[in-house]
Amino acid sequence: MQVTVGLQPEDAARVQTGMAAEVVPVFTPDSRLSGVVQGATGTVNPATKRLDVWVQIVAAEQELVPGTAVSVEIVLEKHTGWVVPRDAVLRDAKGDYIFQVTGSKAERVAVKTGIETDKYTEIIGSIDTKRRIVTVGNYELQDGMAVREGAPK
């Protein structure tokens, strides 16, 4: 089974044959299907003003009815990092950083940022995965200040 996806022309150069994709039928969002990019047209579709890309569905548990509206996410890049709420990452003249809690004190930890969305930021650095990361009120902290933890959301 194959779906046709319309890409904005400026995004098409980033998509290549063999990239992984996730296909989600619009009216059944819990039904996620794995796919692989099979190819793309080299011209803009005159009807949609987008470039057509074909995604092959891999081992679909259910068949899609022809014409079904779908949302598709194509994996452009893979690498290792930690994902934190965007508000956890702070920036100053020294660079990007987060605060982790050591005992009851805030400890500044330098990080590098990667992919960012409106809600999350990827961070890379010497993170201690056993310690909590401050996400609220962190902009008021300084290294070594006392921290009071609230109930998790």
C-alpha positions in Angstrom: 0.0 0.0 0.0 1.3 3.5 -0.8 0.2 7.0 0.0 1.0 10.2 -1.9 2.1 13.2 0.2 2.4 16.8 -0.8 5.5 18.6 0.3 6.2 22.3 0.2 8.8 22.9 -2.5 11.3 24.4 0.0 11.1 21.2 2.1 11.5 18.7 -0.7 15.4 18.9 -0.8 15.6 17.5 2.7 13.5 14.4 1.9 15.3 11.4 0.3 14.3 7.9 -0.8 14.6 5.4 2.1 13.7 7.8 4.9 11.4 6.4 7.6 7.9 7.9 7.8 4.8 7.6 10.1 1.4 7.8 8.4 -1.6 8.7 10.6 -5.1 8.6 9.2 -6.8 11.9 10.1 -10.0 10.4 11.3 -8.4 7.5 13.3 -5.3 9.2 14.9 -4.6 6.2 17.1 -3.9 4.1 14.0 -0.2 4.8 13.3 1.4 3.1 10.3 5.1 2.8 9.5 6.3 3.7 6.1 9.3 4.4 3.9 9.8 7.2 1.4 9.9 5.5 -2.1 10.4 8.5 -4.3 9.3 12.0 -5.3 8.4 13.9 -8.4 10.8 16.5 -9.7 8.1 19.1 -10.5 5.3 20.9 -8.6 1.9 19.4 -8.9 -0.2 22.1 -10.7 -3.3 21.2 -8.7 -1.8 21.2 -5.2 1.3 23.5 -5.7 3.3 20.9 -3.9 5.8 18.2 -4.8 4.3 14.7 -4.6 6.2 12.1 -2.5 5.3 8.4 -2.3 5.4 6.7 1.0 5.2 2.9 1.0 3.3 1.5 4.1 5.2 -1.3 5.8 3.2 -4.2 7.1 -0.1 -2.4 7.5 -2.5 -4.1 9.9 -5.3 -2.4 8.1 -5.9 -1.2 4.6 -6.5 2.5 4.0 -9.5 3.3 1.9 -8.4 5.1 -1.3 -8.7 8.9 -0.8 -8.3 8.7 3.0 -6.8 11.9 4.4 -3.6 11.2 6.3 -0.9 13.2 8.2 2.7 12.1 7.5 5.8 12.7 9.5 9.1 12.0 7.8 12.2 11.3 9.9 14.8 13.7 8.5 17.6 12.9 10.9 18.3 10.6 13.8 20.8 11.2 16.7 21.1 10.8 20.4 20.1 13.5 22.9 17.7 14.3 25.7 14.4 16.0 25.2 13.3 18.5 27.9 10.5 21.1 28.1 11.6 24.1 26.2 11.4 26.3 29.3 14.0 24.2 31.1 16.8 25.5 28.8 18.2 29.0 29.5 20.7 31.0 27.6 23.2 33.7 28.6 26.6 35.0 27.5 28.3 31.8 28.6 25.9 29.6 26.5 23.0 27.3 26.9 22.4 25.6 30.2 19.9 23.9 32.5 19.6 23.6 36.3 19.6 20.1 37.9 18.8 19.5 41.5 21.6 18.1 43.7 20.3 17.4 47.2 18.2 20.6 47.6 20.5 22.9 45.6 20.4 24.1 42.0 23.4 23.2 39.9 24.1 24.9 36.6 24.9 22.4 33.8 26.1 23.5 30.4 24.4 21.9 27.4 24.2 22.2 23.7 20.8 22.5 22.1 19.7 20.5 19.1 16.2 20.2 17.6 13.7 22.6 19.1 9.9 22.8 18.8 7.4 25.1 20.4 7.2 22.7 23.4 10.5 20.8 23.6 14.2 21.2 23.2 16.8 18.6 22.6 19.8 18.9 24.8 23.3 17.3 24.6 25.7 17.4 27.5 26.8 15.9 30.8 23.3 15.3 32.2 22.8 13.2 35.3 19.7 11.2 34.4 19.1 10.4 38.1 18.7 14.1 39.1 15.7 16.3 38.3 15.8 19.2 35.9 14.3 22.5 37.0 11.5 23.6 34.6 9.6 26.3 36.5 11.2 29.3 38.1 14.7 28.4 36.7 15.3 31.9 35.4 15.4 33.1 39.0 18.1 30.6 40.0 21.8 30.9 40.4 24.3 28.1 40.8 24.1 26.7 44.4 20.7 28.3 45.4 18.3 26.3 47.4 15.5 24.6 45.5 12.0 23.6 46.7 10.4 21.0 44.5 6.7 21.1 43.8 4.4 18.2 42.9 5.0 16.8 39.4 2.4 17.7 36.7 
